[in-house]
Amino acid sequence: MTESLHELEQQRSSIFQELLRLPDFRSGSITATRGTCGKPNCHCHQAHHPGHGPHFRLTRKANGKTITETFSTPAELRKAEREVRAYHRFRQLAQQLLEVNEKICRARPLEQELTPEKKNGDLDPTGNHPRTRTSLAAHFFRKGPDGSSGFGSHRDGHAFGDAPSGGGGTYRTAEI
């Protein structure tokens, strides 16, 4: 059964609401390491001994570099674990949001996006407007009503506007 556009938009709103409720989060993964120390007589150098540890570390990438953070207290470790779990939830929600938005894009009819005026180019309701690069260039480099060359004009022949210039000439610019 396909979902209606309204149902998909409700799903998207629900995902946005859940994103807003996320706690602090950060990327990375937490790993436990064990190792031997530099003291040759330490128990960690004995055969089949697991070594010192575990030592927990958060590892992540930032600007192409690997950053490793160690935790000095169990409270710091628990906080980092919560933040990494929240990050993984963020990634799940972001993926769900993308999937729902793709469905919305496929389900939304074109007529809701474009009014007849926008379909025909806003300025010319007949739809007769330049579509190629050559004809667009000709439109923008048309001569003004006074015969001077400019950078464009309205379809009624009036220039978009004059830009101040220190070079003695007047250049036509579009009003924004």
C-alpha positions as CSV (number, residue, x, y, z in Angstrom):
1,M,0.0,0.0,0.0
2,T,1.4,3.4,-1.0
3,E,1.3,6.2,1.6
4,S,-0.5,9.4,0.8
5,L,1.4,12.7,0.6
6,H,-0.3,13.8,3.8
7,E,0.9,10.6,5.7
8,L,4.4,11.1,4.4
9,E,4.4,14.7,5.5
10,Q,3.2,13.6,9.0
11,Q,6.1,11.1,9.1
12,R,8.6,13.8,8.2
13,S,7.2,16.1,10.9
14,S,7.5,13.3,13.4
15,I,11.1,12.7,12.5
16,F,11.9,16.4,12.8
17,Q,10.3,16.4,16.3
18,E,12.4,13.4,17.4
19,L,15.5,15.2,16.0
20,L,14.7,18.2,18.2
21,R,14.5,16.0,21.3
22,L,17.9,14.5,20.8
23,P,20.4,15.1,23.7
24,D,24.0,16.2,23.1
25,F,25.8,13.9,20.7
26,R,29.1,13.4,19.1
27,S,30.5,11.1,16.5
28,G,33.1,8.4,17.0
29,S,33.4,5.0,18.5
30,I,34.5,3.8,21.9
31,T,37.1,1.0,22.1
32,A,38.9,-0.8,24.9
33,T,42.6,-1.2,24.8
34,R,45.0,-3.3,26.8
35,G,48.8,-3.1,26.8
36,T,52.0,-3.7,28.5
37,C,54.0,-1.1,30.3
38,G,57.7,-0.3,30.1
39,K,58.7,-2.1,33.3
40,P,60.2,-5.4,32.4
41,N,59.5,-7.0,35.8
42,C,55.8,-6.0,35.7
43,H,53.1,-8.8,35.7
44,C,51.8,-7.5,32.4
45,H,54.9,-9.1,30.7
46,Q,54.1,-12.6,31.9
47,A,53.0,-15.1,29.3
48,H,49.2,-15.2,28.6
49,H,48.6,-12.1,30.8
50,P,46.1,-9.7,29.2
51,G,48.1,-6.6,30.1
52,H,47.0,-3.4,31.8
53,G,43.6,-2.1,31.1
54,P,41.1,-2.0,29.7
55,H,41.6,1.7,28.8
56,F,38.6,3.2,27.0
57,R,39.1,5.7,24.2
58,L,36.8,7.6,21.9
59,T,38.2,7.7,18.3
60,R,36.8,10.0,15.6
61,K,37.8,11.8,12.4
62,A,37.9,15.5,12.2
63,N,39.2,17.4,9.1
64,G,40.8,14.2,7.8
65,K,42.7,13.5,11.0
66,T,42.0,10.8,13.6
67,I,41.4,12.2,17.1
68,T,41.6,9.9,20.1
69,E,40.3,10.9,23.5
70,T,40.9,8.9,26.7
71,F,38.7,9.0,29.8
72,S,40.1,9.4,33.2
73,T,36.9,8.5,35.1
74,P,34.1,6.1,34.6
75,A,31.7,9.1,34.7
76,E,33.4,10.5,31.6
77,L,33.2,7.2,29.9
78,R,29.4,6.9,30.6
79,K,28.8,10.4,29.3
80,A,30.7,9.7,26.1
81,E,28.8,6.4,25.6
82,R,25.5,8.3,25.9
83,E,26.7,11.0,23.4
84,V,27.8,8.4,20.9
85,R,24.5,6.4,21.2
86,A,22.6,9.7,20.6
87,Y,24.8,10.3,17.5
88,H,23.9,6.9,16.1
89,R,20.3,7.7,16.7
90,F,20.8,11.0,14.9
91,R,22.3,9.1,11.9
92,Q,19.3,6.7,11.9
93,L,16.8,9.6,11.9
94,A,18.7,11.4,9.2
95,Q,18.5,8.3,7.0
96,Q,14.8,8.0,7.7
97,L,14.3,11.7,6.9
98,L,16.1,11.3,3.6
99,E,13.9,8.2,2.7
100,V,10.7,10.0,3.6
101,N,11.7,13.1,1.7
102,E,12.5,11.1,-1.4
103,K,9.0,9.5,-1.2
104,I,7.5,13.0,-0.8
105,C,9.4,14.2,-3.8
106,R,8.0,11.4,-5.9
107,A,4.5,11.7,-4.5
108,R,4.1,15.5,-4.8
109,P,2.4,16.4,-8.1
110,L,4.2,18.9,-10.3
111,E,1.1,21.1,-10.4
112,Q,1.5,21.8,-6.7
113,E,5.0,23.1,-7.3
114,L,4.5,25.3,-10.3
115,T,1.6,27.6,-11.0
116,P,0.7,28.1,-14.7
117,E,2.6,31.5,-14.7
118,K,5.8,29.9,-13.3
119,K,5.5,27.1,-15.9
120,N,5.4,29.6,-18.7
121,G,8.2,31.8,-17.5
122,D,6.4,34.4,-15.3
123,L,6.8,37.3,-17.7
124,D,5.1,35.8,-20.8
125,P,1.9,33.8,-20.2
126,T,2.0,32.5,-23.8
127,G,5.2,30.5,-22.9
128,N,7.2,32.2,-25.7
129,H,10.4,32.8,-23.9
130,P,14.0,32.1,-24.8
131,R,15.1,28.6,-23.8
132,T,18.6,28.2,-25.4
133,R,21.8,29.8,-24.3
134,T,22.1,31.7,-27.6
135,S,18.6,33.2,-27.3
136,L,19.1,34.0,-23.6
137,A,22.3,35.8,-24.4
138,A,20.6,37.7,-27.2
139,H,17.9,38.7,-24.7
140,F,20.3,40.0,-22.1
141,F,22.6,41.8,-24.6
142,R,19.8,43.5,-26.4
143,K,20.1,47.2,-27.3
144,G,18.1,49.6,-25.1
145,P,15.4,51.9,-26.4
146,D,17.9,54.7,-26.9
147,G,20.1,52.5,-29.1
148,S,22.8,52.0,-26.4
149,S,24.0,48.5,-25.7
150,G,23.2,47.2,-22.3
151,F,23.1,44.0,-20.2
152,G,19.4,43.4,-20.6
153,S,16.0,44.9,-20.7
154,H,12.4,44.0,-19.8
155,R,10.4,42.6,-22.6
156,D,8.8,46.0,-23.1
157,G,12.2,47.4,-24.1
158,H,12.8,49.3,-20.9
159,A,16.2,48.8,-19.3
160,F,16.3,47.0,-15.9
161,G,18.2,49.9,-14.4
162,D,21.3,51.9,-14.7
163,A,24.3,51.1,-12.6
164,P,26.6,53.9,-11.5
165,S,30.0,53.7,-13.2
166,G,33.2,55.7,-12.9
167,G,34.3,54.8,-16.4
168,G,32.0,57.3,-18.2
169,G,29.6,54.7,-19.7
170,T,26.3,53.5,-18.4
171,Y,25.8,49.8,-17.9
172,R,22.4,48.2,-17.5
173,T,21.9,45.9,-14.5
174,A,18.9,44.0,-13.2
175,E,17.0,45.3,-10.2
176,I,17.1,42.8,-7.3
